[in-house]
């Protein structure tokens, strides 16, 4: 099980201090919209990317995610609640060709779930919604690494591997190491619904 609650809580409004034995700030899970920005960065495995390209697939980013060489970055959005870290953007895999000959699999809006130890994704193939699927199993999970709240290795889940086989004729890639993730949430400096005296607005 992941442990995003092993983050310090004393400075939730001004900073996020990563330690090995503290907890997610309670404010982050409150009812007034406290949340985190920040990002998750994935260092992709060169061998795996080469193998994917060898299957005739071209990886690219879905905004606001980015892909720069072997580094993919996805912004963290919304509050971290119930052990789930949500992201925007994603990646897509495309074949060559045009029209009906072209195949595109989009994997977006990643959720990291500490309760299940999985990273899930919304999946879309040639414009058809496939729903949310398990994408990666997380292993070698560590907290308190420099610049990261949590780090983890990403291994392709059986369901995602099956989708690659069904859609692109790929061999069974279940358990293939795809890279390592650095989850780095960032506490908001202030709440937009507080006035300059620190009082909540009328809505609260």
Steps between C-alpha positions, in 0.01 A plus 500: 500500500623849419523750781433855385396571860866483596536869424539773759189691609633792700558733202213403269418856397851617415700191406501124463774343708578140413605265780505129556250479783252789497159544336313681225379835630146462628408824321562329168207271561268761647172627362619848399687403188852477637703318243832459333657601177833357409575226253591139446805438283560162337846400380421255219708189450703535179479132414123491537452814291721349230287184507178703471638693202604167352135395502427790266361725773594863550456638855401864547358721774140599563495856642548621764729199535839529334750257351862611463721216389464232765338730757121531527339751735138526615353774724327397822148642517243535775537403864658172603212309659450142612853413397448595133727739312336628179678629190416680177635422155652173391664312216381353174633223278445540126569290193599641164246554226193714450127455534381149587855366478618713790455370854524724807480394865475789747573441868416805711392634841716271709402414855755360744314302767694424818230256611540268201861570402393571142507785251179511297420690182213608281542319169374597154563312176436676169258731676311222679491521880628182664446623854751504785747212499788387723812618318795439732571301814723694738798336667819597683305783666710740709429820691726788591713496185659834402242715322231229511227419749488146364694310234388175338580270211228455237429154359237446234177356638344189347192694382706765322723234346190326369384824340833539319473144373139540388542838332853479359586131494776551756640200687397455863681781682352435847749603766726691262694777677401834346685741723517667840263765632577792732182634662557858616186676625528863602291668767307809393634813663152629582133427451319708233186533713676657796516878525813692594421454872482124462121480535285269294259658251120492530477165322655333802 
